[in-house]
Amino acid sequence: MNAINMEQDPAVLEEVLATLDLLAKKFPGKAIEVRIPPYAAIQCGQGPRHTRGTPPNVIEMAATTWLALASGATTWADALNRGAIDASGSLADLSAHLPLTGEVTP
């Protein structure tokens, strides 16, 4: 993955937290860890629950990539092909859940 600027921009932090919260509500569970360093990380997705150590399904990317995916400015396939996403594990694919919209269905 590309080098990540480890300083937190407060506006980016707010957007990252809001969009990750929406993802967790739309795709609940503990099978996938989504990491957006240095801003936040969440667990989401149905499947084997992760409780200790490094999870088997990990997705990591820069905040700019995450926000572009969440808004629909880029696609999962494009970002993955560009090397902007590090994804490991059989469940490490959020393409069916992006872009995010503001509505959460129960």
C-alpha positions in Angstrom: 0.0 0.0 0.0 1.1 3.6 -0.5 2.6 5.5 2.4 0.0 7.1 4.6 0.3 10.5 6.1 -0.1 9.8 9.8 -1.4 13.2 10.7 -5.2 13.4 11.3 -7.2 16.1 9.5 -10.2 16.8 11.7 -12.6 17.1 8.8 -11.4 13.9 7.3 -11.6 12.2 10.7 -15.3 13.2 10.9 -16.1 11.9 7.4 -14.2 8.6 8.0 -15.9 8.0 11.3 -19.4 8.8 9.9 -18.9 6.6 6.8 -17.5 3.7 8.8 -20.4 3.9 11.2 -22.8 3.8 8.3 -21.0 0.7 6.9 -21.1 -1.0 10.3 -24.9 -0.4 10.5 -25.6 -1.6 7.0 -23.2 -4.6 7.1 -23.2 -5.7 10.8 -21.0 -8.4 12.1 -17.4 -9.1 13.2 -15.9 -11.1 10.4 -14.1 -8.3 8.5 -11.8 -5.7 9.9 -11.7 -2.4 7.9 -8.8 -0.2 8.7 -8.4 3.4 7.7 -5.2 4.5 9.4 -4.6 6.7 11.2 -8.3 7.5 11.6 -10.2 4.4 12.6 -10.9 0.7 12.3 -14.1 -1.3 12.6 -15.4 -4.8 12.4 -18.3 -5.6 10.1 -19.7 -8.4 8.0 -21.3 -11.7 8.7 -19.1 -14.8 9.0 -16.8 -16.3 11.5 -16.4 -13.9 14.4 -13.0 -12.6 15.1 -12.1 -12.1 18.8 -8.3 -12.2 19.2 -5.1 -11.5 17.3 -5.0 -10.6 13.6 -8.4 -11.2 12.0 -8.5 -13.5 9.0 -10.3 -10.9 6.8 -8.6 -7.5 6.8 -9.1 -4.5 4.5 -6.8 -1.5 4.8 -6.6 1.7 2.7 -5.9 5.4 2.9 -8.7 7.8 4.0 -8.8 9.3 0.5 -9.5 5.9 -1.0 -12.1 5.0 1.6 -14.0 8.3 1.1 -13.9 7.9 -2.7 -15.4 4.4 -2.4 -18.0 5.5 0.2 -19.2 8.4 -2.1 -19.1 6.4 -5.3 -16.3 8.5 -6.8 -14.4 5.3 -7.5 -15.2 1.6 -7.5 -13.9 -1.3 -5.5 -12.4 -2.9 -8.6 -10.7 0.2 -9.8 -9.2 0.9 -6.3 -8.1 -2.7 -5.9 -6.5 -2.8 -9.4 -4.6 0.5 -8.6 -3.2 -1.1 -5.5 -5.0 1.4 -3.3 -6.6 -1.3 -1.2 -4.8 -4.1 0.8 -7.4 -6.9 1.2 -6.7 -10.3 2.6 -9.1 -13.2 3.4 -12.0 -14.8 1.6 -14.5 -12.2 2.9 -12.4 -9.1 2.3 -14.6 -7.5 -0.4 -16.9 -4.6 0.3 -17.9 -4.1 -3.4 -21.5 -5.2 -2.7 -21.9 -2.6 0.0 -20.4 0.5 -1.8 -21.1 3.2 -2.4 -22.8 4.0 0.9 -26.1 5.8 1.0 -27.6 7.6 4.1 -30.4 5.1 4.7 -30.0 2.0 6.8 -32.5 -0.8 6.2 -33.3 -3.0 9.2 
